[in-house]
């Protein structure tokens, strides 16, 4: 049965379109038209509202008191359902550095159950680590750090059923170039982070095929006028994407603006790096093996260092507009199309395109989430 969504504005692949009708048939997007030809058709009226693609969170560790590293299929389902309240309709469950065996088990669990989640769709797995270095370890456990190893990666990938779409490493580790070249040829995106690499080391990894920088500015060697480091690399290298956490704590709005101006909004992917305390009250939680205190909008280790975030992606798109560093169109692009393209999952999510699953959100002109639709069905309403 055909249904049409009416709204004041639509954020389509080709650009922003003013008031019109978006066709949905059996949970699939159809055509966008300015006028409604079928006067008898069912129309869902969102007058005064905006329609955008469902948000895509490509770096998220947990939500609603569940962590990907819990290795719990039911917990993954709770995360999936809860993310609809954030406007997220697609995500990459993200691991933390751990033992080889634990990571294999987690990969296997997600691979076996990802199609059974009831809410936001699992579009792959993101392995954040364990091939990092200690200087910028963040909330990653350095006792498991090591050099990239293809045989180990292939064990994880086999356990996942080929679901690992992205893996992060530090460019200064031994054997990076060979590892990056091989896994990128296999279709896996390599990201660079938790690293004290020089700009030359970062560039060498990019030349080998790496294409994403993990949570820009955080967990990496900063910009120095004599050694530009990792930050200098992400600001100057071409054809790379940068993840960015826009919660106002991880990155100052002006620093976020510098990145957007230098790299372009079309090369910045808004992410949350959210941990299990997302959607929960302040208190004591865990990120992987580390205790974390959530208070005043941040998640911190005992040392006081930030440990992931409690950011919701719907808040990130509103923040960058409120900070006047992005237009609504740019904000939505950075939380839909760009993360999807950066992780090579744009064939399934990140755009409103005819023939795709009708996963979309309803926003008001203040960039506040009003509703989330999955397969053409409203699944969340504020």
ZARO-264302 format. One line per field, with one value per residue (C-alpha): residue in three letters; chain; residue number from 1; z, x, y. Coordinates in Angstrom, 2 decimals, padded with zeros to 5 digits, always signed. Layout:
// residues N
resn <- [ala,...];
chain <- [A,...];
resi <- [NUM,...];
up <- [Z,...];
east <- [X,...];
north <- [Y,...];
//
This chain:
// residues 382
resn <- [unk,unk,unk,unk,unk,unk,unk,unk,unk,unk,unk,unk,unk,unk,unk,unk,unk,unk,unk,unk,unk,unk,unk,unk,unk,unk,unk,unk,unk,unk,unk,unk,unk,unk,unk,unk,unk,unk,unk,unk,unk,unk,unk,unk,unk,unk,unk,unk,unk,unk,unk,unk,unk,unk,unk,unk,unk,unk,unk,unk,unk,unk,unk,unk,unk,unk,unk,unk,unk,unk,unk,unk,unk,unk,unk,unk,unk,unk,unk,unk,unk,unk,unk,unk,unk,unk,unk,unk,unk,unk,unk,unk,unk,unk,unk,unk,unk,unk,unk,unk,unk,unk,unk,unk,unk,unk,unk,unk,unk,unk,unk,unk,unk,unk,unk,unk,unk,unk,unk,unk,unk,unk,unk,unk,unk,unk,unk,unk,unk,unk,unk,unk,unk,unk,unk,unk,unk,unk,unk,unk,unk,unk,unk,unk,unk,unk,unk,unk,unk,unk,unk,unk,unk,unk,unk,unk,unk,unk,unk,unk,unk,unk,unk,unk,unk,unk,unk,unk,unk,unk,unk,unk,unk,unk,unk,unk,unk,unk,unk,unk,unk,unk,unk,unk,unk,unk,unk,unk,unk,unk,unk,unk,unk,unk,unk,unk,unk,unk,unk,unk,unk,unk,unk,unk,unk,unk,unk,unk,unk,unk,unk,unk,unk,unk,unk,unk,unk,unk,unk,unk,unk,unk,unk,unk,unk,unk,unk,unk,unk,unk,unk,unk,unk,unk,unk,unk,unk,unk,unk,unk,unk,unk,unk,unk,unk,unk,unk,unk,unk,unk,unk,unk,unk,unk,unk,unk,unk,unk,unk,unk,unk,unk,unk,unk,unk,unk,unk,unk,unk,unk,unk,unk,unk,unk,unk,unk,unk,unk,unk,unk,unk,unk,unk,unk,unk,unk,unk,unk,unk,unk,unk,unk,unk,unk,unk,unk,unk,unk,unk,unk,unk,unk,unk,unk,unk,unk,unk,unk,unk,unk,unk,unk,unk,unk,unk,unk,unk,unk,unk,unk,unk,unk,unk,unk,unk,unk,unk,unk,unk,unk,unk,unk,unk,unk,unk,unk,unk,unk,unk,unk,unk,unk,unk,unk,unk,unk,unk,unk,unk,unk,unk,unk,unk,unk,unk,unk,unk,unk,unk,unk,unk,unk,unk,unk,unk,unk,unk,unk,unk,unk,unk,unk,unk,unk,unk,unk,unk,unk,unk,unk,unk,unk];
chain <- [A,A,A,A,A,A,A,A,A,A,A,A,A,A,A,A,A,A,A,A,A,A,A,A,A,A,A,A,A,A,A,A,A,A,A,A,A,A,A,A,A,A,A,A,A,A,A,A,A,A,A,A,A,A,A,A,A,A,A,A,A,A,A,A,A,A,A,A,A,A,A,A,A,A,A,A,A,A,A,A,A,A,A,A,A,A,A,A,A,A,A,A,A,A,A,A,A,A,A,A,A,A,A,A,A,A,A,A,A,A,A,A,A,A,A,A,A,A,A,A,A,A,A,A,A,A,A,A,A,A,A,A,A,A,A,A,A,A,A,A,A,A,A,A,A,A,A,A,A,A,A,A,A,A,A,A,A,A,A,A,A,A,A,A,A,A,A,A,A,A,A,A,A,A,A,A,A,A,A,A,A,A,A,A,A,A,A,A,A,A,A,A,A,A,A,A,A,A,A,A,A,A,A,A,A,A,A,A,A,A,A,A,A,A,A,A,A,A,A,A,A,A,A,A,A,A,A,A,A,A,A,A,A,A,A,A,A,A,A,A,A,A,A,A,A,A,A,A,A,A,A,A,A,A,A,A,A,A,A,A,A,A,A,A,A,A,A,A,A,A,A,A,A,A,A,A,A,A,A,A,A,A,A,A,A,A,A,A,A,A,A,A,A,A,A,A,A,A,A,A,A,A,A,A,A,A,A,A,A,A,A,A,A,A,A,A,A,A,A,A,A,A,A,A,A,A,A,A,A,A,A,A,A,A,A,A,A,A,A,A,A,A,A,A,A,A,A,A,A,A,A,A,A,A,A,A,A,A,A,A,A,A,A,A,A,A,A,A,A,A,A,A,A,A,A,A,A,A,A,A,A,A];
resi <- [1,2,3,4,5,6,7,8,9,10,11,12,13,14,15,16,17,18,19,20,21,22,23,24,25,26,27,28,29,30,31,32,33,34,35,36,37,38,39,40,41,42,43,44,45,46,47,48,49,50,51,52,53,54,55,56,57,58,59,60,61,62,63,64,65,66,67,68,69,70,71,72,73,74,75,76,77,78,79,80,81,82,83,84,85,86,87,88,89,90,91,92,93,94,95,96,97,98,99,100,101,102,103,104,105,106,107,108,109,110,111,112,113,114,115,116,117,118,119,120,121,122,123,124,125,126,127,128,129,130,131,132,133,134,135,136,137,138,139,140,141,142,143,144,145,146,147,148,149,150,151,152,153,154,155,156,157,158,159,160,161,162,163,164,165,166,167,168,169,170,171,172,173,174,175,176,177,178,179,180,181,182,183,184,185,186,187,188,189,190,191,192,193,194,195,196,197,198,199,200,201,202,203,204,205,206,207,208,209,210,211,212,213,214,215,216,217,218,219,220,221,222,223,224,225,226,227,228,229,230,231,232,233,234,235,236,237,238,239,240,241,242,243,244,245,246,247,248,249,250,251,252,253,254,255,256,257,258,259,260,261,262,263,264,265,266,267,268,269,270,271,272,273,274,275,276,277,278,279,280,281,282,283,284,285,286,287,288,289,290,291,292,293,294,295,296,297,298,299,300,301,302,303,304,305,306,307,308,309,310,311,312,313,314,315,316,317,318,319,320,321,322,323,324,325,326,327,328,329,330,331,332,333,334,335,336,337,338,339,340,341,342,343,344,345,346,347,348,349,350,351,352,353,354,355,356,357,358,359,360,361,362,363,364,365,366,367,368,369,370,371,372,373,374,375,376,377,378,379,380,381,382];
up <- [+000.00,-000.92,+001.76,+001.32,+003.84,+003.63,+005.24,+004.75,+003.89,+002.75,+002.93,-000.15,-001.83,-004.51,-002.03,+000.10,-001.36,-000.07,+000.70,-001.09,-000.82,-000.32,-001.38,+000.79,-000.40,+001.73,+003.85,+000.84,-000.36,-003.63,-005.53,-004.17,-005.84,-005.28,-005.88,-004.92,-007.99,-006.11,-004.09,-002.41,-001.09,+002.60,+003.67,+006.92,+007.58,+009.10,+008.24,+009.73,+010.07,+008.20,+006.92,+006.96,+006.57,+009.69,+011.51,+011.19,+014.23,+013.14,+016.51,+019.52,+022.37,+024.30,+025.31,+027.91,+030.38,+027.82,+026.30,+023.10,+025.08,+027.38,+024.59,+025.17,+022.24,+024.30,+025.28,+021.62,+021.04,+023.87,+022.36,+018.95,+020.24,+022.42,+019.60,+017.81,+020.50,+019.31,+015.69,+014.83,+012.39,+011.48,+013.58,+013.90,+017.32,+018.43,+020.39,+022.81,+023.12,+024.85,+024.62,+021.26,+022.56,+023.95,+020.74,+018.73,+020.96,+020.63,+016.85,+016.70,+018.88,+016.79,+013.56,+014.65,+016.03,+014.19,+011.91,+014.90,+016.45,+016.66,+016.21,+014.62,+012.09,+012.60,+009.39,+010.46,+013.34,+014.18,+015.90,+017.79,+018.47,+019.80,+017.66,+019.56,+021.49,+025.12,+024.96,+023.98,+025.26,+026.55,+027.96,+026.07,+028.08,+027.08,+028.38,+025.18,+022.74,+020.00,+016.38,+013.68,+012.73,+009.64,+010.87,+014.04,+012.12,+009.78,+012.77,+014.02,+010.58,+010.07,+013.49,+012.60,+009.29,+007.41,+009.37,+010.44,+008.31,+010.06,+012.27,+014.00,+014.66,+015.49,+012.42,+014.31,+015.06,+013.22,+010.02,+009.55,+005.81,+004.93,+007.21,+005.92,+002.29,+002.75,+004.79,+002.64,-000.42,+001.45,+001.75,+005.39,+006.28,+008.33,+010.81,+012.63,+016.31,+019.89,+018.50,+019.04,+015.35,+013.46,+010.38,+008.21,+009.92,+009.55,+005.90,+005.22,+006.65,+004.49,+001.42,+002.23,+002.29,+005.70,+005.27,+008.63,+011.74,+015.03,+017.15,+015.84,+018.32,+021.00,+021.63,+019.30,+019.07,+018.80,+016.34,+016.92,+014.59,+014.33,+014.27,+012.98,+014.34,+013.94,+014.21,+011.54,+009.39,+009.62,+008.90,+005.87,+004.16,+001.23,+000.72,+004.38,+006.81,+010.45,+013.16,+015.46,+018.86,+019.16,+022.77,+023.79,+026.09,+023.79,+021.29,+021.65,+019.10,+017.54,+017.10,+015.51,+013.19,+012.17,+011.15,+009.23,+007.38,+006.57,+005.68,+004.51,+006.07,+003.53,+005.15,+008.81,+010.32,+013.49,+015.94,+019.60,+021.02,+023.45,+026.27,+028.28,+030.35,+027.29,+027.99,+031.69,+034.83,+036.33,+038.36,+038.24,+035.12,+033.23,+029.86,+029.04,+032.06,+033.50,+036.08,+034.85,+036.67,+034.73,+035.96,+034.50,+030.97,+030.84,+031.40,+033.11,+034.38,+037.92,+036.45,+035.29,+031.61,+029.34,+028.70,+025.71,+025.95,+026.76,+023.65,+021.51,+017.79,+017.63,+020.08,+017.94,+014.86,+016.96,+018.67,+015.48,+014.18,+017.52,+017.60,+014.14,+012.60,+010.25,+008.43,+009.06,+005.70,+006.59,+010.07,+008.71,+006.02,+008.68,+010.65,+007.74,+004.36,+005.50,+008.17,+005.76,+002.94,+005.28,+006.37,+002.91,+004.03,+001.93,-000.28,+002.60,+004.69,+005.00,+002.23,+001.22,-002.12,-004.12,-003.54,-000.11,+003.27,+004.45,+007.51,+008.32,+011.04,+011.60,+012.90,+013.85,+012.58,+015.87,+014.95,+017.66,+017.00,+016.82,+015.41,+014.04,+011.31,+010.50,+007.29,+006.92,+010.39,+013.20,+015.99,+018.22,+018.98,+021.33];
east <- [+000.00,+001.27,+001.68,+002.93,+004.82,+004.09,+006.47,+007.82,+011.35,+013.10,+016.83,+017.27,+020.38,+020.22,+019.76,+017.14,+013.64,+010.84,+007.30,+006.20,+005.30,+007.60,+006.18,+006.62,+005.44,+005.84,+008.51,+010.56,+011.18,+009.54,+009.52,+009.46,+006.91,+005.77,+002.13,+000.04,-001.41,-003.40,-005.94,-007.18,-003.75,-002.93,-000.97,+000.98,+001.03,+004.18,+003.38,+005.90,+008.46,+011.53,+012.27,+015.87,+017.56,+017.86,+021.09,+024.09,+026.35,+029.56,+031.34,+029.26,+030.20,+026.97,+023.60,+020.89,+023.23,+024.57,+028.06,+029.09,+031.88,+029.32,+029.03,+025.30,+022.91,+019.97,+021.96,+022.61,+018.86,+018.26,+020.87,+019.26,+015.79,+017.04,+018.96,+015.70,+015.14,+018.41,+017.26,+019.72,+018.46,+021.84,+024.97,+028.25,+028.55,+032.04,+034.46,+037.21,+040.73,+040.55,+041.97,+042.06,+039.63,+037.14,+037.11,+036.54,+033.60,+032.06,+032.48,+030.81,+027.88,+027.16,+027.58,+025.01,+022.41,+022.71,+019.76,+017.50,+017.79,+014.43,+015.49,+018.43,+020.04,+023.51,+025.38,+028.67,+031.15,+033.82,+036.94,+038.45,+041.84,+043.69,+046.62,+047.21,+050.09,+050.16,+050.88,+047.27,+045.55,+042.43,+040.04,+041.72,+043.57,+047.28,+047.95,+046.31,+048.09,+050.21,+051.22,+048.63,+048.41,+046.57,+046.04,+044.38,+042.23,+041.09,+040.07,+037.90,+036.46,+035.63,+033.97,+031.85,+030.73,+032.49,+030.73,+033.78,+033.60,+036.19,+039.25,+041.38,+045.11,+048.08,+050.22,+053.52,+053.05,+055.20,+053.75,+051.07,+051.57,+051.23,+048.23,+046.44,+047.02,+045.65,+042.53,+041.54,+041.78,+039.36,+036.92,+037.58,+038.05,+041.16,+041.00,+043.91,+043.83,+045.01,+048.38,+051.51,+052.41,+054.26,+052.68,+054.99,+053.88,+050.23,+050.75,+052.42,+049.37,+047.06,+049.17,+048.74,+044.96,+043.84,+041.08,+039.56,+040.89,+039.37,+037.57,+039.56,+041.83,+041.23,+043.58,+046.28,+049.45,+048.46,+049.50,+052.95,+054.64,+057.74,+055.91,+052.33,+051.54,+048.22,+046.15,+048.29,+047.73,+043.95,+043.91,+046.19,+045.95,+043.55,+040.75,+040.44,+037.53,+037.58,+035.23,+034.15,+032.43,+030.35,+029.20,+031.01,+033.35,+035.61,+036.24,+035.84,+033.34,+036.02,+038.31,+035.41,+034.85,+038.52,+038.30,+035.06,+036.50,+039.80,+038.55,+035.07,+031.80,+031.66,+034.72,+033.62,+031.56,+029.68,+029.90,+029.01,+031.61,+028.75,+029.23,+026.71,+025.62,+024.02,+020.31,+020.89,+021.08,+024.36,+026.24,+028.89,+029.29,+031.95,+033.57,+035.01,+037.13,+037.37,+035.08,+033.61,+031.81,+029.09,+028.41,+027.77,+027.37,+030.67,+031.94,+035.34,+037.86,+039.22,+042.13,+039.69,+040.24,+037.23,+036.00,+033.73,+030.64,+026.94,+026.15,+023.12,+023.58,+020.41,+022.12,+025.25,+023.37,+021.58,+024.80,+026.72,+023.83,+023.40,+027.16,+026.77,+029.47,+027.17,+023.89,+021.08,+021.86,+025.56,+024.75,+022.45,+024.96,+027.69,+025.47,+024.06,+025.78,+029.36,+029.59,+027.96,+030.38,+033.39,+032.60,+031.51,+027.97,+026.32,+024.76,+022.36,+021.94,+022.65,+020.36,+016.74,+016.84,+014.14,+014.30,+015.97,+014.50,+012.34,+014.42,+014.05,+013.56,+011.24,+012.81,+011.34,+013.03,+014.97,+016.71,+014.93,+013.91,+010.16,+009.94,+011.96,+010.66,+012.07,+010.95,+008.24,+006.77,+006.94,+008.92,+009.69,+007.84,+009.13];
north <- [+000.00,+003.45,+006.07,+009.62,+011.72,+015.44,+017.94,+021.46,+020.33,+017.15,+016.43,+014.26,+012.84,+015.53,+018.37,+020.07,+020.19,+022.35,+021.18,+018.04,+014.39,+011.40,+008.06,+004.97,+001.55,-001.56,+000.10,+001.29,+004.85,+005.82,+009.11,+012.64,+014.92,+018.48,+017.60,+014.59,+012.88,+010.24,+012.20,+009.01,+008.00,+007.90,+010.98,+011.30,+015.03,+016.50,+020.11,+022.51,+019.71,+018.47,+014.96,+013.69,+010.30,+008.19,+009.04,+006.71,+006.23,+004.53,+004.69,+003.65,+001.31,+001.12,+002.56,+001.99,+000.25,-002.24,-002.43,-004.18,-005.86,-007.49,-010.07,-010.22,-010.63,-009.38,-006.29,-005.54,-005.67,-003.18,-000.85,-001.15,-000.31,+002.54,+004.20,+004.99,+007.66,+009.25,+009.38,+006.60,+003.97,+002.39,+001.81,-000.03,-001.72,-000.77,-002.93,-001.94,-003.30,-006.69,-010.19,-011.92,-014.54,-012.03,-010.03,-013.21,-014.13,-010.66,-010.72,-014.13,-013.07,-009.97,-011.92,-014.48,-012.07,-008.75,-009.47,-010.05,-006.59,-004.80,-001.18,+000.60,-001.73,-003.21,-002.36,-003.90,-004.03,-001.47,-002.86,+000.08,-001.48,-003.38,-002.22,+001.04,+002.67,+003.66,+007.41,+008.15,+005.03,+006.82,+004.22,+001.38,-001.28,-001.18,-004.69,-005.98,-003.64,-005.16,-004.89,-005.54,-009.18,-010.38,-013.93,-012.67,-010.20,-012.94,-015.06,-012.21,-011.57,-015.24,-015.40,-012.36,-013.82,-011.02,-008.28,-006.23,-003.06,-000.89,-001.32,+001.31,+001.21,+003.43,+004.23,+003.84,+000.13,-002.41,-003.90,-001.25,-000.68,-004.36,-004.83,-001.75,-002.65,-006.18,-005.40,-002.43,-004.68,-006.97,-004.05,-003.11,+000.56,+001.35,+004.23,+005.87,+006.78,+006.34,+007.21,+009.29,+009.10,+011.80,+013.33,+011.22,+008.00,+008.98,+009.86,+006.51,+004.72,+006.83,+006.08,+002.38,+002.80,+004.14,+006.71,+007.73,+009.48,+008.32,+010.99,+013.97,+015.77,+013.12,+010.19,+011.48,+013.57,+017.21,+019.89,+021.38,+023.82,+021.60,+018.24,+018.51,+015.03,+013.26,+016.44,+018.05,+014.98,+015.01,+018.75,+018.55,+015.16,+014.79,+012.27,+011.29,+011.48,+012.53,+011.32,+014.16,+014.14,+017.32,+017.19,+020.40,+018.46,+016.44,+019.21,+022.99,+024.33,+026.52,+023.52,+021.66,+024.62,+024.66,+021.01,+021.55,+024.53,+022.82,+019.34,+020.32,+019.29,+016.47,+014.86,+015.09,+012.26,+013.10,+010.21,+009.76,+007.34,+006.71,+004.21,+002.18,+005.20,+006.80,+007.26,+006.57,+008.77,+009.97,+007.38,+004.67,+002.54,+000.59,+001.09,-002.30,-003.20,+000.32,+001.98,+005.25,+008.08,+009.87,+013.39,+016.85,+015.54,+013.62,+010.09,+010.01,+007.48,+007.69,+009.69,+012.36,+011.54,+011.36,+007.82,+007.83,+009.99,+009.96,+011.98,+011.19,+011.75,+013.85,+016.24,+016.46,+017.69,+020.30,+021.39,+022.16,+024.26,+026.05,+026.72,+028.30,+026.09,+024.16,+024.67,+022.19,+020.57,+020.22,+018.91,+016.21,+015.27,+014.83,+012.43,+010.43,+010.46,+011.13,+008.40,+005.95,+006.79,+006.81,+003.24,+002.02,+001.26,+004.00,+001.34,+000.61,+003.74,+007.46,+008.75,+009.04,+007.22,+005.47,+001.72,+001.95,+001.03,+003.93,+004.78,+008.47,+011.06,+014.00,+017.21,+020.55,+023.75,+023.96,+020.69,+018.75,+015.15,+014.58,+011.06,+008.15,+005.86,+002.43,+000.70,+003.33,+002.73,+005.28,+003.63,+006.61,+009.82,+012.51];
//
